[in-house]
Amino acid sequence: MKPRIAYVDDNLEMHEMLRIILLKQPVEKTPDLFATSPQSPPLLENPFRLECYSGPEAVIDAVRGGIDAGDPFQMIITDLRMPAHNGDWVMQQARAADTNIRIIVLTAFGEISLPDLQTAAGGADFIFLD
């Protein structure tokens, strides 16, 4: 079974951007779109299942449901700043449910103390956006 990745962000435009970045695979075009040639690379399947959520509670419910169903998430990618609960809440809840889950936090707020966040999150990875 393909690994599951959950993405949570209140900005729905970011959902589409992440889908494009993670799921887009370059394929060389042949003159005839239906023709195949030895030079054409094979179409690749996505190596994982990406599921997008617009709120922290929904992704944590999905994480718990996945564990109960025997189909856990391997990774969560979360925005740091969201209205109801922040990404740090998502990290804490996800770690409480599954200590093996990997977490990546995206943030455009550079003033946040990285060591403080890493301590709170149990060593999550952070990507600062400009």
Contacts in CASP RR format, 6 or more apart in sequence:
PFRMAT RR
TARGET T0000
AUTHOR 0000-0000-0000
METHOD contacts of the structure
MODEL  1
MKPRIAYVDDNLEMHEMLRIILLKQPVEKTPDLFATSPQSPPLLENPFRL
ECYSGPEAVIDAVRGGIDAGDPFQMIITDLRMPAHNGDWVMQQARAADTN
IRIIVLTAFGEISLPDLQTAAGGADFIFLD
1 71 0 8 1.000
2 46 0 8 1.000
2 47 0 8 1.000
2 48 0 8 1.000
2 49 0 8 1.000
3 47 0 8 1.000
3 48 0 8 1.000
3 49 0 8 1.000
3 74 0 8 1.000
3 75 0 8 1.000
4 48 0 8 1.000
4 49 0 8 1.000
4 51 0 8 1.000
4 66 0 8 1.000
4 71 0 8 1.000
4 72 0 8 1.000
4 73 0 8 1.000
4 74 0 8 1.000
4 75 0 8 1.000
5 22 0 8 1.000
5 48 0 8 1.000
5 49 0 8 1.000
5 50 0 8 1.000
5 51 0 8 1.000
5 73 0 8 1.000
5 74 0 8 1.000
5 75 0 8 1.000
5 76 0 8 1.000
5 77 0 8 1.000
6 51 0 8 1.000
6 52 0 8 1.000
6 53 0 8 1.000
6 59 0 8 1.000
6 62 0 8 1.000
6 63 0 8 1.000
6 73 0 8 1.000
6 75 0 8 1.000
6 76 0 8 1.000
6 77 0 8 1.000
7 15 0 8 1.000
7 18 0 8 1.000
7 50 0 8 1.000
7 51 0 8 1.000
7 52 0 8 1.000
7 53 0 8 1.000
7 76 0 8 1.000
7 77 0 8 1.000
7 78 0 8 1.000
8 52 0 8 1.000
8 53 0 8 1.000
8 54 0 8 1.000
8 55 0 8 1.000
8 56 0 8 1.000
8 58 0 8 1.000
8 59 0 8 1.000
8 76 0 8 1.000
8 77 0 8 1.000
8 78 0 8 1.000
8 79 0 8 1.000
8 82 0 8 1.000
8 87 0 8 1.000
8 90 0 8 1.000
9 15 0 8 1.000
9 18 0 8 1.000
9 52 0 8 1.000
9 54 0 8 1.000
9 55 0 8 1.000
9 78 0 8 1.000
9 79 0 8 1.000
9 82 0 8 1.000
9 106 0 8 1.000
10 54 0 8 1.000
10 55 0 8 1.000
10 79 0 8 1.000
10 82 0 8 1.000
10 83 0 8 1.000
11 79 0 8 1.000
12 54 0 8 1.000
14 79 0 8 1.000
15 52 0 8 1.000
15 54 0 8 1.000
18 50 0 8 1.000
18 52 0 8 1.000
18 77 0 8 1.000
19 50 0 8 1.000
19 52 0 8 1.000
22 48 0 8 1.000
22 50 0 8 1.000
23 46 0 8 1.000
23 50 0 8 1.000
25 43 0 8 1.000
25 44 0 8 1.000
25 46 0 8 1.000
27 40 0 8 1.000
27 41 0 8 1.000
27 43 0 8 1.000
28 39 0 8 1.000
28 40 0 8 1.000
28 41 0 8 1.000
30 36 0 8 1.000
30 37 0 8 1.000
30 40 0 8 1.000
48 74 0 8 1.000
51 62 0 8 1.000
51 73 0 8 1.000
53 59 0 8 1.000
53 62 0 8 1.000
55 82 0 8 1.000
55 84 0 8 1.000
55 85 0 8 1.000
56 78 0 8 1.000
56 82 0 8 1.000
56 84 0 8 1.000
56 85 0 8 1.000
56 86 0 8 1.000
56 87 0 8 1.000
56 89 0 8 1.000
56 90 0 8 1.000
56 93 0 8 1.000
57 84 0 8 1.000
57 85 0 8 1.000
59 76 0 8 1.000
59 78 0 8 1.000
59 90 0 8 1.000
59 94 0 8 1.000
60 90 0 8 1.000
60 93 0 8 1.000
60 94 0 8 1.000
60 97 0 8 1.000
62 73 0 8 1.000
63 72 0 8 1.000
63 73 0 8 1.000
63 76 0 8 1.000
63 93 0 8 1.000
63 94 0 8 1.000
63 97 0 8 1.000
63 98 0 8 1.000
63 101 0 8 1.000
64 97 0 8 1.000
66 72 0 8 1.000
66 73 0 8 1.000
67 97 0 8 1.000
67 98 0 8 1.000
72 98 0 8 1.000
72 100 0 8 1.000
72 101 0 8 1.000
73 98 0 8 1.000
73 101 0 8 1.000
74 101 0 8 1.000
74 102 0 8 1.000
75 101 0 8 1.000
75 102 0 8 1.000
75 103 0 8 1.000
75 104 0 8 1.000
76 90 0 8 1.000
76 91 0 8 1.000
76 94 0 8 1.000
76 101 0 8 1.000
76 102 0 8 1.000
76 103 0 8 1.000
76 104 0 8 1.000
77 103 0 8 1.000
77 104 0 8 1.000
77 105 0 8 1.000
77 106 0 8 1.000
78 87 0 8 1.000
78 90 0 8 1.000
78 91 0 8 1.000
78 103 0 8 1.000
78 104 0 8 1.000
78 105 0 8 1.000
78 106 0 8 1.000
79 87 0 8 1.000
79 105 0 8 1.000
79 106 0 8 1.000
79 107 0 8 1.000
80 86 0 8 1.000
80 87 0 8 1.000
80 88 0 8 1.000
80 105 0 8 1.000
80 106 0 8 1.000
80 107 0 8 1.000
80 109 0 8 1.000
80 112 0 8 1.000
80 117 0 8 1.000
81 87 0 8 1.000
81 107 0 8 1.000
81 108 0 8 1.000
81 109 0 8 1.000
87 105 0 8 1.000
88 117 0 8 1.000
88 120 0 8 1.000
88 121 0 8 1.000
90 103 0 8 1.000
91 103 0 8 1.000
91 105 0 8 1.000
91 120 0 8 1.000
91 121 0 8 1.000
91 122 0 8 1.000
91 124 0 8 1.000
92 120 0 8 1.000
92 121 0 8 1.000
94 101 0 8 1.000
94 103 0 8 1.000
95 101 0 8 1.000
95 103 0 8 1.000
95 121 0 8 1.000
95 122 0 8 1.000
102 124 0 8 1.000
102 125 0 8 1.000
103 121 0 8 1.000
103 123 0 8 1.000
103 124 0 8 1.000
103 125 0 8 1.000
104 124 0 8 1.000
104 125 0 8 1.000
104 126 0 8 1.000
104 127 0 8 1.000
105 117 0 8 1.000
105 121 0 8 1.000
105 124 0 8 1.000
105 125 0 8 1.000
105 126 0 8 1.000
105 127 0 8 1.000
106 126 0 8 1.000
106 127 0 8 1.000
106 129 0 8 1.000
107 126 0 8 1.000
107 127 0 8 1.000
107 128 0 8 1.000
107 129 0 8 1.000
108 128 0 8 1.000
108 129 0 8 1.000
108 130 0 8 1.000
110 128 0 8 1.000
114 126 0 8 1.000
117 124 0 8 1.000
117 126 0 8 1.000
118 124 0 8 1.000
118 126 0 8 1.000
END
